[in-house]
Amino acid sequence: MSDPIEDSVRTLWDESIVPTLCDYVRIPNKSPMFDSNWQTNGHMQRAAELLEAWCEVPAIAGLTAEIVTLPGRTPLLWIEVPSTATTNETVLLYGHYDKQPEFTGWEEGLDPWTPVIRNGRLYGRGGADDGYAMFGSLSAIAALRAESIPHARCVLMIEGCEESGSYDLPFYMDHLQDRIGTPDLVICLDAECGTYDRLWLTTSLRGMLLGTLQAQVLTEGVHSGAASGIVPSSFRVLRALLERVEDTVTGSLAEPLHVAIAADVEMQARDVAETLGAGVIERFPWAGQTGPVAEDPVELVLNNTWRPTLSITGIDDIPSVGNAGNTLRPRTSVKLSFRLPPTLDAQAADAWLKQTLEADPPYGASVTYRSEGAQGGWSAPSVAPWLADAIGAASQRYFGKPVRYMGTGGTIPFMQMLGEHFPDVQFMITGVLGPHSNAHGPNEFLDIETGKRVTCCVAQVLAAHANRD
């Protein structure tokens, strides 16, 4: 039996959304952290204008869209759709259009800025993370309008700084405060999905600390034969500093970066591990005989969602292997990326980290830790019965399977901001970043079928929101 909502969504995706997403992938609008000349290069403005122009395609009566630009800030796309229901409530839908940098390792025939469709998947940077969000949100609204199904007032905020920690967003929140109003439902399509065969709802997001740690022992490089054994290696100094916060054997981080894990969180992790099975491990492109840090999938889920972790995401002051001489280098610098438990105080953690890394350095080396941002995590409030019912029904209707709830390892700074501004708001946070979709890495893809189904689920939730008691 034909489903008019699904028919409408699929037609718009096939005829307009996918082609426009291909144009969007071609724009190298890297987030400001990765392109210091973003204003001069103009790619961010091009991307925002592309999205703004598409807003006319679904022909939603009363829709207004504009690019709002504060001085020195990345542009924000503001969209407002009037209510067709008797309610005067507001739904806030969120996404971002800035992108991570290129990264290496793309398969032959693929690259970050060339859209390629293979086996129903659109490859290229930014399609899944999360350029599709605006298109999915508006096509959901358009499908309701086509069937005269009521929905509340909807406002969309599509920012251009999320991949840099959303440091521009608070300024826009203040600037647009009166126009936003007080939303009672937030929909965000920037999250993960454990599999592509059902709807997954995010219940928590980890916080994040970014910073650069540098250890310097000399003012210039010297002959390694003449200096080694007398001058300490800056790399070894740096290793000793990192050992203060991370156990190199287990990967466990120091106690001040942990929080107590609640019993219901552990129960949810068990449900996720049972649903995903081997997928907890197999979704990653392992090299050789490399294996996970633990055998128990429940522990792996908790590690990824409620425990702190450290990743070294960049290194400076080290020449390539082919260009390395017999020189004892004067310094080593590394980019640190900490993921924090959802409820940990990120600012306090940042201050503790700086003090711990810089205090009493080995050999009196010159050590600096430069923080580049502390973002708090987020833990969802209890889901209202009407929303739980709507989400469950949507997953069954458009995926044919029950919904699953899970914490995720990533960070969406806007969710914490919203939780602080609007403590009574309900959240629907979901996404298309499933196994092997590889956001931020090589071969990132958007599973088009999943995008369509998620869009249909959003439409059903918007309808249920307007029709609830």
Residue pairs with C-beta under 8 A, 6 or more apart in sequence:
3 397
3 456
4 143
4 146
4 147
5 143
5 144
5 147
5 149
5 456
5 459
5 460
6 398
6 452
6 456
8 139
8 142
8 143
8 146
8 147
9 139
9 140
9 143
9 452
9 455
9 456
9 459
10 452
12 57
12 58
12 139
12 142
12 143
13 135
13 139
13 448
13 451
13 452
13 455
16 54
16 57
17 132
17 135
17 136
17 139
17 451
18 117
18 122
18 448
20 50
20 54
20 57
20 135
21 115
21 122
21 127
21 131
21 132
21 135
21 446
22 115
22 117
22 122
22 124
23 50
23 115
24 47
24 50
24 51
24 97
24 126
24 127
24 131
25 112
25 113
25 114
25 115
25 122
25 124
25 125
25 126
25 127
25 131
26 113
26 114
26 115
26 124
27 43
27 46
27 47
27 50
27 113
28 43
28 99
28 112
28 113
28 125
29 35
29 38
29 43
29 44
29 46
29 47
29 97
29 98
29 99
29 126
29 160
30 38
30 43
30 98
30 99
30 100
30 101
30 163
31 38
31 98
31 99
31 100
31 160
31 161
31 162
31 163
31 164
32 38
32 74
32 98
32 161
32 164
33 163
33 164
33 165
33 372
34 100
34 101
34 163
34 164
35 41
35 43
35 101
38 44
38 74
44 74
44 75
44 98
44 160
45 67
45 75
47 97
47 98
47 160
48 67
48 75
48 76
48 77
48 97
48 158
48 160
49 67
51 77
51 97
51 131
51 134
51 158
52 65
52 66
52 67
52 77
54 134
54 135
55 63
55 65
55 79
55 138
58 138
58 139
58 141
58 142
59 142
60 81
60 138
60 141
60 142
60 145
61 145
62 81
62 82
63 79
63 80
63 81
63 138
64 79
64 80
65 77
65 78
65 79
65 80
66 77
66 78
67 75
67 76
67 77
67 78
68 75
68 76
68 77
68 78
68 172
68 175
68 176
69 75
69 76
70 168
70 171
70 172
70 175
73 161
73 168
73 171
73 172
74 98
74 159
74 160
74 161
74 168
75 160
76 157
76 158
76 159
76 160
76 168
76 169
76 172
77 97
77 134
77 156
77 157
77 158
77 159
78 155
78 156
78 157
78 176
78 179
79 134
79 138
79 154
79 155
79 156
79 158
80 153
80 154
80 155
80 156
80 179
81 138
81 141
81 151
81 153
81 154
81 155
81 156
82 153
83 89
83 150
83 151
83 152
83 153
83 466
84 144
84 145
84 148
84 150
84 151
84 466
85 150
85 151
85 152
85 466
85 467
86 150
87 152
87 466
88 153
89 152
89 153
89 183
89 184
89 185
89 465
90 152
90 153
90 154
90 155
90 180
90 181
90 182
90 183
90 184
91 151
91 152
91 153
91 154
91 155
91 183
91 184
91 185
91 186
91 187
91 462
91 465
92 154
92 155
92 156
92 157
92 180
92 183
92 185
92 186
92 187
92 418
92 425
93 133
93 137
93 154
93 155
93 156
93 157
93 186
93 187
93 188
93 189
94 133
94 156
94 157
94 158
94 159
94 186
94 187
94 188
94 189
94 190
94 414
95 130
95 131
95 133
95 134
95 137
95 156
95 157
95 158
95 159
95 188
95 189
95 190
96 130
96 133
96 158
96 159
96 160
96 161
96 162
96 163
96 166
96 190
97 126
97 131
97 134
97 158
97 159
97 160
98 126
98 159
98 160
98 161
98 162
98 163
98 164
99 112
99 125
99 126
99 129
99 131
99 163
100 125
100 126
100 129
100 163
100 439
100 440
102 111
102 112
102 113
102 125
103 112
103 440
103 441
103 442
104 442
105 441
105 442
105 443
106 112
106 442
106 443
107 442
107 443
109 116
110 116
110 123
110 124
110 442
110 443
111 124
112 124
112 125
112 444
113 124
113 125
114 124
115 122
115 123
115 124
115 127
116 122
116 123
116 124
117 123
117 448
120 447
120 448
120 449
121 445
121 446
121 447
121 448
122 128
122 445
122 446
122 448
123 443
123 444
123 445
124 444
124 445
125 444
126 444
127 444
127 445
127 446
128 431
128 432
128 433
128 437
128 439
128 444
128 445
128 446
128 447
128 451
129 190
129 433
129 439
129 440
129 444
130 189
130 190
130 431
130 432
132 189
132 432
132 446
132 451
133 158
133 188
133 189
133 190
134 156
134 158
136 189
136 451
136 454
136 455
136 458
137 154
137 156
137 187
137 189
137 458
138 156
139 455
140 455
140 456
140 458
140 459
140 462
141 151
141 154
141 459
141 462
143 455
143 456
143 459
144 150
144 151
144 459
144 462
144 463
145 151
149 463
149 466
150 463
150 466
150 467
151 462
151 463
151 465
151 466
152 185
152 462
152 465
152 466
153 181
154 462
155 179
155 180
155 181
155 183
157 172
157 176
157 180
157 414
159 166
159 168
159 169
159 172
159 414
160 168
161 167
161 168
161 169
162 169
162 190
162 412
162 413
162 414
165 208
165 210
165 372
165 373
165 375
165 413
166 375
166 413
166 414
166 417
167 373
169 413
169 414
169 417
170 417
173 180
173 417
173 421
182 422
183 418
183 422
183 425
184 422
184 424
184 425
184 426
185 387
185 425
185 426
185 427
185 428
185 461
185 465
186 415
186 418
186 422
186 425
186 426
186 427
186 428
186 429
187 427
187 428
187 429
187 458
187 461
187 462
188 412
188 414
188 415
188 427
188 428
188 429
188 430
188 431
189 430
189 431
189 432
189 454
189 458
190 412
190 429
190 431
191 200
191 202
191 205
191 408
191 410
191 412
191 429
191 430
191 431
191 433
192 200
192 202
192 406
192 408
192 409
192 410
192 431
192 433
192 434
193 199
193 200
193 430
193 431
193 432
193 433
193 434
193 450
194 200
194 272
194 275
194 276
194 279
194 404
194 406
194 434
195 275
195 276
195 279
195 434
195 435
196 434
196 435
196 447
196 449
196 450
197 399
197 400
197 401
198 395
198 399
198 401
198 402
198 403
198 404
199 391
199 394
199 395
199 398
199 399
199 403
199 404
199 430
199 453
199 454
199 457
200 403
200 404
200 405
200 406
200 430
200 431
201 391
201 403
201 404
201 405
201 406
201 428
201 429
201 430
202 380
202 405
202 406
202 407
202 408
202 429
202 430
202 431
203 268
203 379
203 380
203 405
203 406
203 407
204 265
204 305
204 306
204 342
204 377
204 378
204 379
204 380
204 407
204 408
205 342
205 377
205 378
205 407
205 408
205 410
205 411
205 412
205 415
205 416
205 429
206 305
206 306
206 339
206 340
206 341
206 342
206 377
206 407
206 408
206 409
206 410
206 411
207 339
207 340
207 341
207 342
207 344
207 346
207 349
207 374
207 375
207 376
207 377
207 411
207 416
208 337
208 338
208 339
208 340
208 346
208 373
208 374
208 375
208 377
208 411
209 336
209 337
209 338
209 340
209 346
209 349
209 350
209 353
209 371
209 373
209 374
209 375
210 335
210 336
210 337
210 338
210 371
210 372
210 373
211 335
211 336
211 350
211 353
211 354
211 369
211 370
211 371
211 372
212 333
212 334
212 335
212 336
212 369
212 370
212 372
213 238
213 241
213 242
213 333
213 334
213 336
213 357
213 367
213 368
213 369
214 317
214 331
214 332
214 333
214 334
214 367
214 368
214 369
214 370
215 234
215 235
215 237
215 238
215 241
215 331
215 332
215 333
215 361
215 365
215 366
215 367
216 234
216 330
216 331
216 365
216 366
216 367
217 231
217 232
217 233
217 234
217 237
217 330
217 331
217 363
217 365
217 366
218 227
218 231
218 234
218 328
218 330
218 331
219 330
220 330
221 327
221 328
221 329
221 330
222 231
222 327
222 328
222 330
223 326
223 327
223 328
224 326
224 327
224 328
225 326
227 328
228 328
231 328
232 362
232 363
232 365
233 328
234 317
234 329
234 330
234 331
234 332
234 365
235 318
235 329
235 332
236 362
237 332
237 361
237 362
237 363
237 365
237 367
238 332
238 334
239 248
240 362
241 357
241 361
241 362
241 367
242 248
242 310
244 254
244 356
244 357
245 253
245 254
245 257
245 310
245 353
245 356
245 357
246 252
246 253
246 254
246 310
247 253
250 293
251 293
251 309
251 310
252 307
253 307
253 308
253 309
253 310
253 338
254 356
256 349
256 352
257 308
257 338
257 340
257 341
257 344
257 349
257 352
258 307
258 308
258 341
258 344
259 306
259 341
259 342
259 343
259 344
261 302
261 306
261 307
265 302
265 305
265 306
265 407
266 298
266 302
268 405
268 406
268 407
269 298
269 301
269 302
269 305
269 306
269 407
270 298
271 404
271 405
272 280
272 301
272 404
272 406
273 280
273 297
273 298
273 300
273 301
275 404
276 297
277 297
279 435
280 297
280 300
280 301
281 291
281 292
281 297
281 300
282 435
283 434
283 435
283 436
285 436
285 438
292 300
293 300
293 303
294 300
294 303
301 406
301 407
303 309
304 407
304 408
304 409
305 342
305 406
305 407
305 408
305 409
306 341
306 342
306 407
307 341
308 338
308 339
308 340
308 341
308 344
309 338
309 339
309 409
310 336
310 337
310 338
311 336
311 337
311 339
312 334
312 335
312 336
312 337
313 335
313 336
313 337
314 334
314 335
315 332
315 333
315 334
315 335
316 332
316 333
316 334
317 329
317 330
317 331
317 332
317 333
318 329
318 332
319 325
331 366
338 349
338 353
339 409
339 411
340 346
340 349
340 376
340 377
341 377
342 377
342 378
342 379
342 407
343 377
343 379
344 376
344 377
345 376
346 374
346 375
346 376
346 377
347 374
347 376
349 374
350 371
350 374
353 369
353 371
354 369
354 371
357 367
357 369
358 367
358 368
358 369
361 367
375 411
375 413
375 416
376 413
376 416
377 411
377 416
378 412
378 415
378 416
378 419
380 427
380 429
381 419
381 423
381 425
381 426
381 427
383 391
383 426
384 426
386 464
386 465
386 468
386 469
387 426
387 428
387 461
387 464
387 465
389 464
390 460
390 461
390 464
390 465
391 403
391 428
391 457
391 461
392 402
392 403
393 460
393 464
394 403
394 456
394 457
394 460
394 461
395 401
395 402
395 403
395 457
396 402
396 403
397 456
397 457
397 460
398 453
398 456
398 457
398 460
399 453
399 457
412 429
415 427
415 429
418 425
418 427
419 425
428 458
428 461
430 454
430 457
431 454
432 446
432 447
432 450
432 451
432 454
433 439
434 447
434 450
436 443
436 445
437 444
437 445
437 446
437 447
438 444
438 445
